[in-house]
Amino acid sequence: MNRTTTEVAIVGAGPAGLMLAHLLQRAGIDSVAIDIRTREEIENTHRAGILEQDSVRLLVDSGVSDRVHRDGYRHDGIELAFGGAGHRIDFQGLVGASTQLYPQTDVFIDLADARVRDGGDVRFGVRDVSVADLTTDRPVMRFTDAEGVAHEVAAKVLVGSDGSRSICRHEFPEALRRQFFREYPFAWFGILCEAPPSSEELIYSHSDRGFALISQRTESLQRMYFQCDPREDVADWSDDRIWEELQSRVGANGYVLKEGAITSRTVLPFRSFVQEPLRHGNLVLAGDAAHTVPPTGAKGLNLALADVRVLAEELERHLRSGAADALDSYAERALQRVWRAQHFSYWMTTMLHRLPDASDFDVRRQVGELTSIVSSTAGSTYLAEGYTGWPS
């Protein structure tokens, strides 16, 4: 057993864990981050990415990378489509903000490269991960590295940023934790296709056939989604059937999509989850280990980055100034934003998706709600503010 010490041990080296390690190093705080996945596995897990303005600023201002500006695509609004027409929500005009289309995979690559550049201690492809002694002043993280060597890392604080299948979350005593959970009766059928963009900005389309989202990836690769049953089998869907469904849903609102070869297809179930509290002893949770949101409001990655930005500040107070309230302060500050994001994501989801048992009244009520949003400066401003991100 190889025994070492550090100040902060981080379980999970996705974007949240790596950003936390990066911010801590900038504050002069040592850390060790581990992940059961290899770097290549994480890089090849393709996930969409709409970055809020503060997330872009965090990447650039902290010295991770300015590639987000070179390779990303700035969006100053979205199209909200319903009732036979599109309606643009002008982020810049309403709140003076924008978002950046920049896939989560690229965020991870930038962070992983920055850790290599800065000599950060990150171990990918580990196994047999466990944590212990959480209520002592020297909690430990144990794992076996990719070469088969067993390690025990003693730290002052442990951070669980190990995703939605978190082992750290389950280390909170059952009697002390509350889990808030909602599963939705629909999923997204997502595709990647080789085609030019069909729109300069994202199209959120409500129709009698169900919801569709038209996003982008690059000038020649696009990402699109349509609402489906969570039990849908991708093998049942030919390219022609997929395009017919997508064209029907956006065509009802006046759009025509540019088609191409479909290179990837998957079904993404919807769920909302929050665990409280976020702290047990000297273990704290961040990112998807603490919460997940439906993708409709583009909040998942942004919420994780907001978590670790706050956590880095509070860890510096705790470790450098001895602030006894710092870990609890992190939990309180993070949860305020988490529940705002949960509400926004739930609101966007239920406003745009057709429920399986929806009556004619339900559908017309949704159209009335959407009309209220686009016909009111106050309503449009609320959507723009939530979508582009609340101030830190």
Backbone torsions as a table, in degrees:
resi	resn	phi	psi	omega
1	MET	NA	122.7	177.7
2	ASN	-90.1	114.2	-176.4
3	ARG	-106.4	125.3	179.5
4	THR	-136.0	173.5	177.4
5	THR	-129.3	155.6	173.6
6	THR	-154.1	175.9	178.1
7	GLU	-86.0	-42.9	-179.1
8	VAL	-131.3	124.7	175.6
9	ALA	-103.9	129.5	-172.6
10	ILE	-118.7	117.0	175.8
11	VAL	-92.8	111.2	-176.7
12	GLY	112.5	115.6	-177.4
13	ALA	-120.5	42.7	167.5
14	GLY	-82.9	-162.0	-178.4
15	PRO	-56.5	-40.7	-178.8
16	ALA	-65.8	-49.8	-178.2
17	GLY	-63.8	-41.0	-179.0
18	LEU	-71.4	-37.5	177.0
19	MET	-65.1	-40.4	177.2
20	LEU	-61.5	-46.9	179.3
21	ALA	-59.5	-39.4	179.1
22	HIS	-64.2	-47.8	-179.0
23	LEU	-65.5	-37.7	178.4
24	LEU	-64.4	-43.1	179.8
25	GLN	-61.4	-38.3	177.2
26	ARG	-62.6	-25.6	178.0
27	ALA	-92.6	4.5	179.7
28	GLY	79.7	24.5	-177.6
29	ILE	-110.5	126.3	-179.3
30	ASP	-75.9	148.8	176.1
31	SER	-151.5	160.3	170.0
32	VAL	-128.6	127.8	179.1
33	ALA	-118.3	138.5	-179.6
34	ILE	-130.5	158.7	175.7
35	ASP	-152.2	140.5	179.7
36	ILE	-72.9	-19.9	177.4
37	ARG	-85.4	152.5	171.3
38	THR	-77.5	162.0	176.6
39	ARG	-59.9	-39.6	-178.4
40	GLU	-63.9	-39.0	178.7
41	GLU	-61.8	-43.3	-179.6
42	ILE	-66.8	-42.5	-178.9
43	GLU	-64.2	-28.4	-177.8
44	ASN	-94.9	7.2	173.2
45	THR	-93.8	99.8	-172.9
46	HIS	-80.6	122.1	177.5
47	ARG	-134.9	146.6	-179.3
48	ALA	-67.9	169.6	179.0
49	GLY	-158.7	109.8	169.0
50	ILE	-112.3	112.5	-175.1
51	LEU	-95.5	130.7	172.2
52	GLU	-66.5	163.0	-177.7
53	GLN	-58.6	-41.0	-179.9
54	ASP	-69.3	-30.4	177.4
55	SER	-67.6	-42.0	176.1
56	VAL	-61.6	-45.3	-179.4
57	ARG	-61.6	-39.0	179.5
58	LEU	-62.9	-44.4	179.4
59	LEU	-60.9	-43.8	-174.8
60	VAL	-77.6	-51.1	-173.9
61	ASP	-68.1	-26.9	179.4
62	SER	-85.0	-2.1	176.9
63	GLY	83.3	16.7	176.9
64	VAL	-68.5	-54.2	-177.2
65	SER	-175.8	149.3	170.4
66	ASP	-105.7	11.3	179.1
67	ARG	-61.9	-26.1	179.0
68	VAL	-57.8	-31.7	177.4
69	HIS	-81.3	-35.1	-177.6
70	ARG	-75.0	-43.1	-172.9
71	ASP	-104.6	-12.7	179.0
72	GLY	-84.7	172.3	-179.2
73	TYR	-124.6	118.5	-179.8
74	ARG	-76.1	132.9	176.8
75	HIS	-118.6	123.8	-179.5
76	ASP	-98.1	8.8	178.4
77	GLY	-180.0	-179.2	173.5
78	ILE	-135.0	161.2	172.1
79	GLU	-98.4	123.9	174.3
80	LEU	-104.6	109.3	-170.7
81	ALA	-110.6	129.1	178.1
82	PHE	-168.2	162.7	173.9
83	GLY	59.7	23.9	176.3
84	GLY	94.4	3.6	-177.5
85	ALA	-152.5	163.9	175.8
86	GLY	-100.1	151.0	-179.3
87	HIS	-137.6	117.9	-175.8
88	ARG	-82.8	132.4	171.0
89	ILE	-97.4	110.2	-172.9
90	ASP	-89.0	95.6	-177.6
91	PHE	-59.6	-46.2	-177.2
92	GLN	-63.5	-45.8	-178.9
93	GLY	-67.1	-31.9	-175.2
94	LEU	-87.6	-44.8	-174.1
95	VAL	-131.2	4.2	178.7
96	GLY	64.4	32.5	-176.9
97	ALA	-134.2	169.8	178.3
98	SER	-146.4	173.6	171.3
99	THR	-121.5	168.5	179.9
100	GLN	-127.3	124.8	173.8
101	LEU	-78.5	110.4	-176.3
102	TYR	-155.6	107.3	-171.2
103	PRO	-57.6	148.3	179.6
104	GLN	-58.9	-33.2	177.2
105	THR	-57.4	-40.3	-179.9
106	ASP	-71.5	-35.2	174.4
107	VAL	-59.9	-45.3	179.0
108	PHE	-61.9	-46.0	-179.2
109	ILE	-59.1	-45.1	179.1
110	ASP	-59.3	-44.1	-178.8
111	LEU	-68.2	-43.2	179.8
112	ALA	-63.5	-41.3	176.8
113	ASP	-63.4	-38.6	179.5
114	ALA	-65.6	-36.2	178.2
115	ARG	-67.7	-38.4	175.5
116	VAL	-64.3	-47.1	-179.9
117	ARG	-56.8	-40.4	-174.2
118	ASP	-94.0	5.0	178.7
119	GLY	71.3	29.3	-179.9
120	GLY	-70.5	150.9	-179.5
121	ASP	-93.1	98.6	179.3
122	VAL	-128.0	129.8	180.0
123	ARG	-118.0	114.7	175.8
124	PHE	-97.5	160.9	175.1
125	GLY	67.4	32.1	179.2
126	VAL	-87.6	171.1	177.3
127	ARG	-145.7	176.4	177.9
128	ASP	54.9	46.5	-176.7
129	VAL	-81.6	135.5	174.4
130	SER	-152.9	160.7	175.5
131	VAL	-129.9	153.7	-176.5
132	ALA	-155.6	170.1	176.7
133	ASP	57.4	42.2	-170.8
134	LEU	-70.5	-26.6	-178.2
135	THR	-95.9	8.0	175.7
136	THR	-97.8	175.6	178.2
137	ASP	-85.5	2.5	175.9
138	ARG	-136.1	67.9	175.2
139	PRO	-63.3	157.0	-176.2
140	VAL	-127.7	151.3	174.1
141	MET	-120.1	125.6	-179.0
142	ARG	-116.7	144.6	178.7
143	PHE	-165.5	163.9	171.8
144	THR	-112.3	126.7	-174.2
145	ASP	-79.6	179.3	-174.8
146	ALA	-64.3	-20.6	178.1
147	GLU	-91.6	2.1	178.4
148	GLY	88.5	10.7	179.8
149	VAL	-90.2	130.5	179.0
150	ALA	-82.0	139.1	-177.9
151	HIS	-130.2	147.2	168.5
152	GLU	-130.3	118.2	-178.1
153	VAL	-110.7	114.6	175.5
154	ALA	-87.9	136.7	-175.6
155	ALA	-137.2	174.7	172.6
156	LYS	-90.4	-32.6	178.3
157	VAL	-140.2	139.3	172.2
158	LEU	-106.5	140.7	177.4
159	VAL	-122.0	125.8	174.5
160	GLY	-96.8	103.2	174.9
161	SER	-123.0	41.3	-169.8
162	ASP	-98.7	34.1	166.7
163	GLY	76.3	-175.7	-172.7
164	SER	-70.1	-14.6	174.8
165	ARG	-104.7	34.9	-173.6
166	SER	-52.9	133.4	168.9
167	ILE	-83.2	-29.1	-176.7
168	CYS	-66.9	-36.8	179.4
169	ARG	-56.1	-35.2	-176.4
170	HIS	-81.7	-4.1	175.8
171	GLU	-81.7	-9.5	173.8
172	PHE	-73.7	129.4	179.3
173	PRO	-54.5	135.8	-175.5
174	GLU	-56.4	-36.7	-178.0
175	ALA	-70.0	-18.5	-176.2
176	LEU	-102.9	-7.8	-175.5
177	ARG	-110.2	147.6	173.5
178	ARG	-122.6	135.1	179.3
179	GLN	-119.5	123.3	-179.4
180	PHE	-105.6	125.3	-168.1
181	PHE	-142.2	137.1	171.0
182	ARG	-138.7	128.1	174.2
183	GLU	-107.8	138.8	-175.0
184	TYR	-100.0	151.2	-175.3
185	PRO	-84.4	25.7	177.7
186	PHE	-150.9	169.1	178.5
187	ALA	-138.1	178.7	172.0
188	TRP	-109.1	131.5	168.7
189	PHE	-90.8	109.2	-174.1
190	GLY	-106.5	141.3	176.9
191	ILE	-131.3	154.8	162.2
192	LEU	-112.4	135.5	-178.7
193	CYS	-137.9	150.2	178.3
194	GLU	-87.5	96.2	-177.4
195	ALA	-160.8	157.6	172.7
196	PRO	-71.4	164.0	-179.9
197	PRO	-61.5	142.4	175.7
198	SER	-90.3	-14.4	-178.8
199	SER	-156.5	150.8	178.3
200	GLU	-73.3	-25.0	-179.7
201	GLU	-130.8	167.5	-177.5
202	LEU	-66.6	142.7	176.3
203	ILE	-111.6	118.0	173.6
204	TYR	-101.5	108.9	-168.9
205	SER	-114.5	121.1	174.6
206	HIS	-99.9	131.3	178.3
207	SER	-150.2	170.0	178.4
208	ASP	-63.2	-24.8	180.0
209	ARG	-84.2	-10.2	-178.3
210	GLY	121.5	179.6	-174.5
211	PHE	-80.6	151.2	169.4
212	ALA	-143.3	145.0	176.1
213	LEU	-124.2	124.9	178.0
214	ILE	-107.2	109.7	-179.8
215	SER	-114.2	-173.4	177.2
216	GLN	-133.1	168.5	173.7
217	ARG	-131.1	-58.8	176.4
218	THR	-141.1	-171.6	177.1
219	GLU	-67.8	-18.9	-176.6
220	SER	-126.4	-0.6	-179.2
221	LEU	-133.1	125.5	-175.0
222	GLN	-122.2	152.9	176.8
223	ARG	-117.2	131.5	-179.8
224	MET	-139.5	155.3	-177.6
225	TYR	-140.9	150.1	165.6
226	PHE	-139.7	148.4	-179.2
227	GLN	-62.6	137.6	179.0
228	CYS	-148.5	175.1	173.8
229	ASP	-72.0	138.9	179.9
230	PRO	-59.5	-21.8	-178.5
231	ARG	-90.7	5.6	-177.5
232	GLU	-59.9	139.2	178.1
233	ASP	-102.7	120.0	-177.4
234	VAL	-61.8	-24.5	-179.5
235	ALA	-66.4	-18.7	-179.8
236	ASP	-82.3	-4.2	-172.9
237	TRP	-114.2	110.8	172.8
238	SER	-77.3	165.7	176.5
239	ASP	-57.5	-44.2	-178.1
240	ASP	-62.0	-41.3	-179.4
241	ARG	-66.4	-40.0	178.8
242	ILE	-62.2	-47.0	-178.1
243	TRP	-66.0	-36.8	178.0
244	GLU	-61.9	-41.1	-179.9
245	GLU	-67.4	-46.8	179.8
246	LEU	-63.5	-45.5	-179.2
247	GLN	-63.1	-37.3	179.5
248	SER	-65.2	-40.8	-175.6
249	ARG	-71.6	-41.0	179.2
250	VAL	-85.6	-26.2	178.8
251	GLY	-64.3	-28.8	177.1
252	ALA	-61.3	-20.6	-179.3
253	ASN	-113.2	15.4	171.4
254	GLY	93.8	12.7	-178.5
255	TYR	-107.3	151.5	173.3
256	VAL	-127.7	127.4	-176.7
257	LEU	-90.0	147.3	171.5
258	LYS	-86.9	123.5	-172.6
259	GLU	-97.0	161.3	176.3
260	GLY	-167.9	-178.8	-179.3
261	ALA	-63.9	133.6	179.1
262	ILE	-88.8	120.3	-174.5
263	THR	-100.7	-15.4	-178.5
264	SER	-155.4	144.2	176.1
265	ARG	-147.0	140.5	-178.5
266	THR	-156.4	158.9	176.2
267	VAL	-109.6	124.8	-176.0
268	LEU	-111.1	107.4	178.4
269	PRO	-69.2	157.0	-178.0
270	PHE	-108.0	134.7	173.6
271	ARG	-156.1	154.2	172.3
272	SER	-119.1	138.1	-177.4
273	PHE	-151.8	139.2	170.7
274	VAL	-142.8	134.9	170.9
275	GLN	-109.1	133.0	173.6
276	GLU	-126.9	144.7	-4.0
277	PRO	-76.6	174.6	176.7
278	LEU	-93.8	-1.7	-178.7
279	ARG	-130.6	135.0	169.2
280	HIS	-136.7	111.0	-176.3
281	GLY	61.7	-122.3	178.0
282	ASN	-106.9	27.7	172.4
283	LEU	-113.7	130.3	174.6
284	VAL	-127.5	152.3	179.8
285	LEU	-106.4	149.6	177.6
286	ALA	-148.5	152.8	176.6
287	GLY	68.7	-148.6	-175.1
288	ASP	-64.2	-17.4	174.2
289	ALA	-65.4	-27.2	-177.9
290	ALA	-99.6	-27.3	-173.2
291	HIS	-164.5	149.8	170.1
292	THR	-134.3	152.6	179.9
293	VAL	-133.3	155.7	172.0
294	PRO	-61.7	151.6	-174.9
295	PRO	-77.5	-4.3	-173.0
296	THR	-58.2	-38.7	-177.3
297	GLY	-92.8	5.2	178.0
298	ALA	56.3	46.6	-174.2
299	LYS	-107.3	-18.5	-169.5
300	GLY	-56.6	-61.6	-178.5
301	LEU	-64.7	-40.3	-179.6
302	ASN	-62.8	-38.3	178.8
303	LEU	-66.6	-39.3	177.5
304	ALA	-63.2	-44.0	178.9
305	LEU	-66.5	-36.2	176.7
306	ALA	-65.3	-39.9	176.1
307	ASP	-53.5	-54.3	-171.3
308	VAL	-74.3	-24.5	173.4
309	ARG	-63.0	-45.5	177.4
310	VAL	-68.1	-42.0	-177.9
311	LEU	-62.9	-40.0	178.5
312	ALA	-61.5	-40.7	177.7
313	GLU	-62.3	-45.5	-176.5
314	GLU	-73.3	-33.6	175.8
315	LEU	-65.7	-37.9	176.8
316	GLU	-63.3	-41.9	176.5
317	ARG	-62.2	-41.4	-177.3
318	HIS	-68.5	-46.5	-172.6
319	LEU	-84.8	-28.3	-177.3
320	ARG	-99.7	-30.6	-177.7
321	SER	-112.3	-3.9	178.4
322	GLY	70.9	24.9	-178.3
323	ALA	-67.8	113.3	-176.4
324	ALA	-70.4	-22.9	-176.4
325	ASP	-93.7	2.7	-169.0
326	ALA	-64.8	-43.5	-177.7
327	LEU	-68.1	-37.6	175.4
328	ASP	-68.5	-35.6	177.9
329	SER	-63.7	-40.8	175.9
330	TYR	-57.4	-49.4	-177.1
331	ALA	-59.4	-43.1	-179.0
332	GLU	-66.7	-46.0	-179.3
333	ARG	-65.0	-42.6	-178.2
334	ALA	-66.2	-43.4	-176.0
335	LEU	-66.8	-30.1	175.9
336	GLN	-59.0	-45.0	179.3
337	ARG	-72.3	-37.5	-179.7
338	VAL	-57.5	-47.2	-176.2
339	TRP	-73.2	-30.4	172.3
340	ARG	-63.4	-42.6	179.9
341	ALA	-67.6	-37.3	176.8
342	GLN	-61.0	-44.1	179.1
343	HIS	-63.5	-46.2	-178.1
344	PHE	-61.9	-44.4	-178.9
345	SER	-66.1	-41.3	178.0
346	TYR	-64.1	-42.5	-179.6
347	TRP	-62.5	-49.6	178.8
348	MET	-60.5	-41.3	-177.2
349	THR	-65.4	-50.1	-175.8
350	THR	-74.2	-22.9	178.2
351	MET	-74.8	-30.7	-170.6
352	LEU	-104.1	-25.9	-175.5
353	HIS	-94.2	146.3	177.3
354	ARG	-89.9	122.6	177.5
355	LEU	-71.4	147.4	-176.5
356	PRO	-57.3	-34.1	-178.1
357	ASP	-104.9	23.9	-176.1
358	ALA	-62.8	134.5	174.7
359	SER	-88.8	171.4	175.8
360	ASP	-59.5	-36.5	177.6
361	PHE	-60.6	-44.6	-178.7
362	ASP	-59.9	-43.1	-178.1
363	VAL	-67.7	-44.4	179.2
364	ARG	-65.9	-33.5	177.2
365	ARG	-64.6	-41.5	176.4
366	GLN	-59.1	-43.7	178.7
367	VAL	-62.6	-38.7	176.1
368	GLY	-62.5	-39.6	178.3
369	GLU	-66.1	-44.7	178.7
370	LEU	-62.9	-39.9	177.7
371	THR	-62.7	-39.4	178.0
372	SER	-61.9	-37.6	-179.6
373	ILE	-66.7	-50.8	-172.9
374	VAL	-77.5	-19.9	-178.5
375	SER	-95.2	-0.2	-177.8
376	SER	-122.8	128.5	175.7
377	THR	-62.0	-39.1	179.0
378	ALA	-63.8	-43.3	179.9
379	GLY	-66.1	-45.4	179.1
380	SER	-64.1	-36.3	179.5
381	THR	-66.3	-39.9	177.6
382	TYR	-60.1	-45.4	179.5
383	LEU	-63.6	-45.2	-178.4
384	ALA	-63.3	-41.4	-179.6
385	GLU	-64.5	-45.3	-179.7
386	GLY	-67.5	-38.0	-176.1
387	TYR	-71.5	-41.3	-177.8
388	THR	-83.5	-13.3	173.3
389	GLY	107.9	136.0	178.0
390	TRP	-77.0	151.8	178.0
391	PRO	-57.6	147.3	179.5
392	SER	-70.1	NA	NA
